[in-house]
Amino acid sequence: MILLNLEYPDLKEKRWVKIEGNLIAAEGPAAGIKNNHDTETVEFENAIAFPGLINSHDHLEFNLFPKLGNKKYEDYIEWGVDIHKKDPGIIEEILRIPFSLRMEYGIYKNILNGVTTVAHHGNCNSFKSYLIDIISNYNYLHSVRLENNWRLKLNLKPNKLPFVIHVGEGSNIESYSEINQIISWNLFNRELIGIHGISIDPDQAKKFRALVWCPVSNYFLYGRTSNINELKGKTTILFGTDSNVSADWDLWRHLCFARDTGLLDDKELFRSITTEAAVVWKLKNKGTLAPGSIADIVIAEKKGDNYFDSFFAVKPENILLLLSRGKIILYDSKLSGQLQKLNIDQNKFTGIKIGGRKKYVYGRLDELCSSIKTYASNVSFPFEIS
């Protein structure tokens, strides 16, 4: 399969990309393509291409929740106590839905946003998906104040994988102090990937391999976020959505919000969800569209003359095609005619409408939604089954 007439960042001429199996076999300027006609082509008009996005923080099993929060909180402890006191009915209803169904829905939330790799933060990080990649090459710690025996776990785990932990999630002295605790108790200098870090300072940031920035979740719960502009020279900044319990389902709203803060420039923000994420999570051959890379590719409608203006203007309904490891897992109905020659079995896809646009997503999303409704009839979805 060859994809034609795609626009890349920093390149003015249009490109083509050839997919063989699960890899990008070749790519180049559109004017220079030579096709022996044995390979089917899919042609685009006014479209940008970028690597499948890497969401560095989500709790996949919590994406059926509405946003829960009744005020701005000092830290995650106060938030947890408050919602369990004021919203127990909602929490009980969602948790009645079997874990596997909630995880599967969380995967689809990411797919609809153009994500092909997601870091699920939870004890069950061995959950597998046949659609996208779930990062599991790490040691899970929730947080200093909620993880039992975290000191022992940090120092006695026999593997050499990084530890991923919520740190500094709040604005009070307790949130700041727990960062110093995790640093001081990291006796063997294990690699640390922090999440949120609202109260982290530059000197503390140096002790972390990376910090995952979740600005929409931060502002919803705490009314503030990390001083990313001061931290980006001290550690690697990655981007995460967090789950729907504290943030919007639409990743593109997160990216627009982050861009508006000005704490990262366009290239830094783009790399935080593509190349930088691939490096930190040790995802070989991901995060780029270079030959030899895994064929995780998103193609979306072009929205303006500037590439990054177009990228940050994308909405889920603007995604035209999503490939995960070379396999089409989402496409827009306007491509249906061209994709017929690729022998796409439409019966393996579920038709949905999102933002007024008809899409097809691989798998039985319709059956998943019906099953979820049998446990929690009040759950709503950001799409319609079509």
C-alpha positions in Angstrom: 0.0 0.0 0.0 1.3 3.4 -1.0 -0.2 6.6 0.6 0.1 9.6 -1.7 0.2 13.4 -1.3 0.9 13.8 2.4 2.4 16.8 4.1 5.0 16.5 6.8 6.4 18.9 9.4 9.1 21.2 8.1 8.8 19.9 4.5 7.2 22.0 1.8 6.8 19.3 -0.8 4.2 16.6 -0.6 5.3 13.0 0.2 4.4 9.4 -0.4 4.8 6.5 2.0 5.0 2.9 1.2 3.7 0.3 3.7 4.9 -3.3 3.7 3.7 -5.5 6.5 4.0 -3.5 9.7 6.8 -1.2 8.5 7.3 1.9 6.5 9.3 0.5 3.6 10.0 3.7 1.9 9.0 7.3 1.5 9.9 10.4 -0.5 8.8 13.4 -2.5 5.5 12.9 -4.3 7.0 14.0 -7.6 9.6 11.2 -7.4 7.3 8.2 -6.8 7.8 5.2 -9.0 5.0 2.6 -8.7 5.1 -0.7 -10.6 1.3 -0.9 -10.3 1.6 -4.0 -8.3 1.0 -1.9 -5.1 -2.4 -0.3 -4.5 -2.4 3.4 -3.8 -4.6 5.6 -1.6 -4.5 9.2 -2.7 -5.2 12.2 -0.4 -6.0 15.8 -1.0 -5.0 18.6 1.5 -3.9 16.1 4.1 -1.2 16.1 6.8 0.6 13.0 8.1 2.2 12.4 11.5 3.3 9.4 13.5 0.7 7.5 15.6 0.5 9.5 18.8 1.9 8.3 22.1 -0.3 9.1 25.1 2.1 8.9 28.0 -0.5 8.8 30.8 -4.0 7.3 30.9 -5.9 5.1 33.3 -7.7 3.1 30.6 -10.3 1.6 33.0 -11.5 5.1 34.1 -12.6 6.5 30.8 -16.3 5.8 31.2 -16.5 8.2 34.2 -17.8 11.7 33.8 -15.5 14.3 35.2 -15.7 14.2 38.9 -14.8 17.3 41.0 -16.6 19.8 43.0 -14.0 22.5 43.6 -10.3 23.2 43.2 -8.3 20.9 45.4 -5.0 21.2 47.3 -3.9 17.7 46.2 -5.0 14.3 45.0 -5.8 13.1 48.5 -8.3 15.8 49.1 -9.9 15.2 45.7 -10.2 11.4 46.3 -11.9 11.9 49.7 -14.3 14.5 48.3 -15.6 12.6 45.3 -16.0 9.4 47.3 -18.1 11.4 49.8 -20.2 13.4 47.3 -20.3 11.1 44.2 -20.5 7.5 45.6 -23.4 6.6 43.3 -21.6 7.5 40.1 -18.4 5.7 41.2 -20.3 2.5 42.2 -22.2 2.5 38.9 -19.1 2.7 36.7 -17.1 0.2 38.8 -19.9 -2.3 38.3 -18.9 -2.5 34.6 -16.4 -5.3 34.3 -12.8 -4.3 34.2 -12.1 -5.8 30.8 -15.0 -3.7 29.2 -13.7 -0.5 30.8 -10.2 -1.2 29.6 -11.4 -1.9 26.0 -13.4 1.3 26.0 -10.3 3.2 27.1 -8.4 1.8 24.2 -11.1 2.9 21.7 -11.1 6.4 23.3 -7.4 6.6 22.4 -7.9 5.2 18.9 -10.6 7.9 18.1 -7.9 10.5 18.9 -5.2 9.0 16.7 -3.3 7.3 19.5 -1.5 4.1 18.6 0.5 3.7 21.8 -0.7 4.4 25.3 0.9 4.2 28.8 -1.7 2.7 31.0 -0.9 3.6 34.6 -2.2 0.7 36.8 -1.3 -2.6 38.4 -2.8 -4.5 35.5 -0.3 -3.2 33.0 -0.1 -6.7 31.3 -3.5 -6.1 29.6 -3.1 -6.7 25.9 -4.8 -5.1 22.9 -4.9 -6.4 19.3 -5.5 -2.8 18.1 -2.9 -0.6 19.6 0.2 -1.0 21.8 -0.1 -0.6 25.6 3.2 0.3 27.3 4.0 -2.2 30.0 7.8 -2.0 30.3 7.9 -0.2 33.6 7.3 -0.7 37.3 4.1 0.7 38.6 3.8 2.9 41.7 0.7 5.0 42.3 2.1 7.7 44.6 4.1 8.2 47.8 1.0 8.6 50.0 -1.2 5.9 48.4 1.2 3.1 47.5 1.8 0.6 50.3 5.5 -0.3 50.9 6.6 2.0 48.0 10.2 2.3 49.5 10.6 -1.5 49.4 9.2 -1.7 45.9 11.4 1.0 44.6 14.6 -0.5 45.9 14.0 -4.2 45.8 12.5 -4.8 42.4 15.0 -7.1 40.6 14.5 -5.7 37.1 16.0 -2.6 35.6 12.8 -1.1 34.3 11.9 2.6 35.2 9.4 3.4 37.9 6.4 5.4 36.9 4.7 7.3 39.8 2.4 10.3 40.4 4.5 13.0 42.0 3.8 16.5 43.3 0.2 16.2 42.3 -1.0 19.3 44.2 0.0 22.7 45.4 0.5 22.2 49.1 3.6 21.4 51.1 2.7 17.7 51.3 2.8 17.5 47.5 6.2 19.1 47.3 7.6 17.0 50.2 6.7 13.7 48.6 8.9 14.6 45.6 11.9 14.9 48.0 10.9 11.6 49.6 10.9 9.6 46.4 14.3 11.2 45.4 15.9 10.6 48.8 14.7 7.0 49.0 15.8 6.1 45.4 18.9 4.5 46.9 20.0 2.7 43.7 19.3 5.6 41.3 16.5 3.8 39.6 15.1 5.6 36.6 12.0 7.6 37.5 9.2 8.9 35.3 7.0 11.3 37.2 3.4 12.1 36.4 1.9 15.6 36.9 4.6 17.2 39.0 2.6 20.4 39.6 4.8 21.4 42.5 8.1 20.0 41.3 11.0 22.5 41.0 13.9 22.4 38.5 16.4 20.9 40.9 14.0 18.0 41.7 13.2 17.6 38.0 16.8 16.7 37.3 16.3 13.5 39.2 13.6 12.3 36.8 14.2 10.7 33.4 11.0 12.4 32.3 7.9 14.2 33.5 4.5 13.5 32.0 2.5 16.7 31.6 -1.3 16.5 31.9 -2.4 20.2 31.9 -6.1 19.8 31.3 -6.5 17.3 34.2 -4.2 19.6 36.4 -6.3 22.7 35.8 -9.6 20.9 36.2 -8.6 19.5 39.6 -6.2 22.0 41.0 -6.5 25.2 39.0 -2.8 25.2 38.0 -0.2 23.0 36.3 3.6 22.5 36.3 6.1 25.3 35.4 6.9 23.3 32.2 8.9 26.2 30.7 11.3 26.0 33.7 11.5 22.2 33.8 12.0 21.4 30.1 15.7 22.0 30.3 16.1 19.8 33.3 14.1 16.7 32.2 12.3 15.3 29.2 8.7 16.5 29.0 6.1 14.0 27.7 2.4 14.5 27.2 -0.6 12.7 28.7 -4.3 13.0 28.8 -5.1 11.3 32.1 -8.6 9.6 32.1 -12.0 11.0 31.7 -12.6 11.1 35.4 -10.6 14.4 35.5 -10.2 15.5 31.8 -11.9 15.8 28.5 -12.0 12.7 26.3 -10.8 14.7 23.3 -6.9 14.6 23.2 -6.9 17.4 20.6 -8.5 19.8 23.1 -5.7 18.9 25.5 -3.1 19.8 22.9 -4.8 23.1 22.0 -5.0 24.0 25.7 -1.3 23.1 26.1 -0.4 25.2 23.1 -2.3 28.2 24.4 -0.2 28.1 27.6 2.9 28.8 25.6 4.9 26.7 28.0 6.2 24.5 25.2 6.7 25.7 21.6 5.0 23.9 18.7 7.9 21.6 18.0 8.5 20.7 21.6 4.8 19.9 22.1 4.7 17.8 19.0 7.8 15.8 20.0 6.4 15.3 23.5 3.7 13.1 22.0 5.8 11.5 19.3 9.6 11.2 19.1 10.5 12.1 22.7 7.9 9.7 24.0 9.3 6.9 21.9 12.8 7.5 23.2 11.8 7.6 26.9 9.6 4.6 26.7 12.2 2.8 24.6 9.8 2.1 21.8 12.0 1.0 19.0 11.2 2.4 15.6 8.2 4.4 16.8 7.5 8.1 16.8 8.7 8.9 13.3 7.7 8.3 9.6 11.1 7.3 8.5 11.8 4.2 6.4 12.2 1.2 8.7 9.8 2.6 11.3 6.7 0.8 12.6 3.8 1.9 10.4 1.9 3.8 13.0 0.5 6.6 10.9 -2.2 9.2 11.2 -3.5 11.2 8.2 -5.8 14.1 8.9 -7.4 16.9 7.0 -5.2 20.0 6.4 -6.6 23.0 8.1 -4.2 25.8 7.1 -1.1 26.8 5.3 1.2 26.2 8.3 1.8 22.5 9.2 1.6 23.0 13.0 -1.4 25.3 12.7 -3.1 22.4 10.9 -1.8 19.8 13.4 -3.1 21.6 16.4 -6.5 22.4 14.7 -7.2 18.6 14.2 -10.3 17.3 15.8 -11.2 13.5 16.0 -13.7 14.0 13.1 -10.8 15.3 10.9 -8.8 12.0 11.1 -9.0 10.4 7.7 -6.9 7.2 8.3 -5.3 5.6 11.2 -2.8 2.7 10.8 -1.4 0.7 13.8 1.5 -1.5 12.8 0.5 -1.2 9.2 -3.1 -2.3 9.8 -6.0 0.1 9.1 -8.0 0.5 12.3 -9.9 3.6 11.5 -10.9 5.4 8.3 -13.3 8.1 7.1 -16.2 7.2 4.9 -14.8 9.4 2.1 -12.1 6.8 1.6 -14.4 3.8 1.3 -14.2 3.7 -2.5 -10.4 3.8 -2.6 -10.1 1.2 0.2 -12.3 -1.3 -1.6 -9.3 -2.2 -3.8 -7.4 -3.1 -0.6 -9.9 -5.8 0.2 -10.9 -4.2 3.4 -13.6 -6.4 5.1 -16.1 -3.7 6.2 -17.9 -6.3 8.3 -15.0 -6.2 10.7 -15.5 -2.5 11.3 -18.1 -0.6 13.3 -19.6 2.5 11.7 -19.9 5.5 13.9 -20.7 9.2 13.6 -18.4 11.6 15.3 -18.6 15.4 14.9 -21.1 14.8 12.1 -18.7 12.6 10.2 -19.0 8.9 9.3 -16.1 6.8 10.4 -15.3 3.1 10.5 -13.4 1.7 13.4 -12.0 -1.8 13.6 -13.7 -4.3 15.9 -17.2 -4.5 17.4 -17.4 -1.1 19.1 -21.2 -1.4 18.8 -21.3 -4.6 20.8 -18.9 -3.2 23.4 -21.2 -0.1 23.9 -24.3 -2.4 24.3 -22.5 -4.5 26.9 -21.5 -1.5 28.8 -25.0 -0.2 28.8 -26.3 -3.4 30.4 -24.3 -2.5 33.5 -24.6 1.3 33.5 -27.4 2.7 31.5 -26.5 6.3 32.2 -23.2 6.1 30.5 -22.8 8.4 27.4 -20.4 8.1 24.5 -18.9 11.0 22.4 -20.1 9.2 19.2 -23.1 7.5 17.7 -23.2 4.0 16.4 -24.2 4.2 12.8 
